Amino acid sequence: MQTPKSILLHLDGSTRTAERIAFARSLAEAFDAQVTGAPCTLSALMRYPFALEGAAEAIAIMREGDEAARDRMYASFTAQAAGSPRMHWTEQESDAPWGFARRALYADLVILGQRNPEDPMASELPADFLPHLLVESGRPALVLPYAGALVAAPGTVLLAWKETPEAARAVSAALPWLRNASKVHAACYGEGAEASLKQLQRYLAAQGIADVSLHADGTGERDAGNRLLSMAADLGADLLVMGCYGHSRAREWILGGATRTMLESMTLPVLMSH
């Protein structure tokens, strides 16, 4: 994959938003890219539809609250983006979360934040916003954790490899980071893991990434998400790369075990692709 030039940055009212904006700016400078910051939340009326049955005054107050929240996002964005010609604010007619995936179709990369259920603003988005976006847009997404350090130029990268289209797309999307990393590790679980990693190693060598440490484990994929997070911590990884697995069934997002674990428990930035 070529270096991303068009980056879509998701903005909300969570406590980590300012750091996410600063991270996107650093990434844009490193990759000579343009960042579009787009607010996307559920309106107060979407979160509390019962208010439609109340007085017009109550509805007006909720709309004022939405405008105030938007103003705070704009102020945070302009403060972090000040002086940078790479950072651009945009608003769409409807910022409903289900429309954000369509906007992502026109970006090389999407930057998102992990959902923190304890954040007072967690209800701004539906619980399945992240998997919905990853599955529906098909675009690579860099998901940033709600805690811990954020490193725009990772020194150590861990690849979670599996012989699937999703993992292959994730590795392809990660090539700009892999070429600049000081150390690359690749892990694979299950039968044939070692042979699979050898083929991946040859592919990466052809991409100019010659020094790759392989971690094969033939015992199976059970609890792969937690095992990957543990390995990332042991290796001091700054970025984890993996495929995202899931589908929609009767409006409910059914995620693979490792994907679900990662979205709930990530401790470092994770580059995902479905």
N, C-alpha and C positions, 0 to 999 in steps of 0.2 A: 504493500500500500504506500502511496505517496504521503508525504508529510501533510497532516490536516491543515487546510487553509481556511476552512469555514467551520467555526465552533459555535454551537448553540449552548448557552448557559441558562440553566433553569434557576429562577429566582422565586423565593417565597419569604415568609416571615420568620423562619427558624433562626435560632441563635448562631448558626454556623454560616449564614449566608454571606456575611462580609468576608470571611476567610475564603469562601468558595469563589467570590469575585476576584480577590487578590490572586488566588491560585490560577484562575483562568487568564488573568493578565500576564502572569509569569509565563504560562504556557504559550500564549500568543506571541510574546516577545521571543521565546526560544524557537518557535516554529515559523515565525514571520506570518502569523495568521491573523484573521479578523474574528472577533468575538461579538456575538449578538446576545445581549442579556434580555431575556423574556420572562416577565412575571407570569406565573401560572398557579392559581389556587382556586379552591372552591369558594364561591361567594358565601356571605353569611346566610343568605336565603336558601342556598343549596344545602348548607350544613344544618339549618334550622327551618325546614319548610313549614313547620307548624305556625311560623310567624305570619304566613299569608292569611291565616284566619284571624289575626290580631288587628289592632288599630293601624291606620295608615302612619301614625306617628312612630310606631315601633318599627315599621318597615323602613321609614326614612332614617331612623337612627342606625339601623343595620347597614344601610347603604353608605351612610357617612363613615361608619367603621371600616367598610371596604376601601373607601377612598383614602382614609387615613393610613391604612395598611399599605396601599399602593404608594403613597407619598413616602413612607418610611423605606420601602424597597428602592424607590428612585433615589432618595437621599443617600442610601448606603452604596448604591451603584455609582453614582456620580463622585462620591468621596473616594472610592477605591480606584475608579477609572480616570480620575483627574489627570489631564495632560497627555493622555494616551490616544493617538489616532486610531488605535486598533479596537477600542471598546465602543460598542454601539448599543443604545437602549432602544427597545421596540415594544410596542403594545399591539395586540390584535383585538379585533372587534369583540371576540369572545375568548376569554382566557380559561375556559373550562378545561380541566385536565385531559379529557378525551380528545381535545383538538390539538394538544401539544405534540402528539406523535406525528401528525401530518406536517407540522412545522419542521420536525426533526428530519423528514425526508430530504430536506434541502440543505443539510449540514453534513460535513465529513465526520464530525464527532460531536457528541452531546455530553455535557458535564452536568452531573446530578449529585444530589446529596442523599446519603443514607437516611432513612426515616428513623427518627428517634421518638419512640412512643411516649417518652417522659417529657418531651419538649411541649411547652404550653401551646405551641402553634401546630402541633402534629395533626390536628383535625382539619387544617387547611387543605389537606390532600387526602384522597381515598387511600386506604391501606395498600391497595394493589397498584398504585400509580407507577412505581418503578417497574415491576414485571410487565405491566400493560405497555409501557413505553418501549421497553426492550424488545418485546415480542412483536408488537404492532409496527414499529418503525423499521426494524431490521438494521438499524444504524449502530455502529460501535458506540458504547457509552462508557465514560469514565465516572465511576461512582465513588464519591469521597465519603469517608467515614465521619460520623458525628463526633468522634473523639480521636485524639492523637495527632501526630504531626502530618502535615501535607507537604510533599516534596514534588515540585513540578518537574525536576530533572532527576529522576531516580538513578541511584548508583547501582543498585542491585535489583534485578527483576526475576520473578519466579513465574514460569509458565506452567499452567496445569494442562497437560496434554491428554487428548483422547482422540481416537480416530473417528471423528465426526465432523460434519460441515461446520457446526457452530464453533468448535475448537479451532478449526483451520482458519475460519474468518477472524477469530480473535487474534491468532498469531499474526495473520497478515496485517490487521489493524495496528498491532503493537510494534511492527518493524521500525518505525521512526524512533521509538524509545529503546528498542533492543540495540540498534546501531550505536546509540550514544551511551549505553550502560557500561559500567566498568566490569560488571559480573552478571552473567545470565545463568539461571538454573532452570531445568525442566524436569517435571515430575509426572509420572504416569502410574496408574494402578491397574491391577488385573492381569489376566493371562496375556502373554505376549507383550508385556509392558516394555521389557528391555529392547526387543526388536523394533517396536514402534518408536521408541525414543531414538534409536540409532538412525532411523529414516528421517525423523525430525531434525536430528543433528546435521545430516547431510543437506537437508533443505536450507537450514539456517546458514550453513557454511557457504552455500551458493549465493546467499543474500549478503555476504560479507560479515557474518557473525560467526567467527571461528571458535571462540572459547566458550563452550557451553558445558556445564556440569550436569550429568544425568542422574536422576534418582528414580530407579525402577522398583516397584513393589508389586509382586505377583500375588499377594494375599487377597486381593479383591478390592472393590470400591466402597466397601462399607464405611460410613462416617467420613467420606472423602473431604467434605467441607471443613470439618474441624481438624483433620490431619493436615490439610493444606495451610490452614491458619497457623497451626503449631509449627510447621516447617518454615513458613514465612518469618515467624518470630525468631526461630533458631538461626536462620540465615541472615537476619537483619534486612530483609527485603523491603524496598520502598514502594514496590508496585507488584500486584498479582494480576496475571492475565488468564482468562478462562472463558469457555463457552457458556452461554446462558441457555438453560433448557426449561421449556414450559409451553403450555398451550391453554386455550380458553375452553371451558366446558360449562355451558349454561351460565355464562357471565361470571364464572368463578375461575380464577387463574390457578392452574395446577402446575406447580413448579417441581423440578427435580430436586432431590435432597440436598445436593451440594450447592445448587443455586439458592435455595431457600436459606440454608445455613449461612451462606456468604452475605446475603442481603440483610439478614438479621444480626449477624455477629462479626462483620468485617472489622479489622483493626488497622487496615492500610487501604490506600486507594486500589480499586479493582477495575481493570479494563475488561468489559464484557461485550460479547457479541452473540446474537441469536442466529 
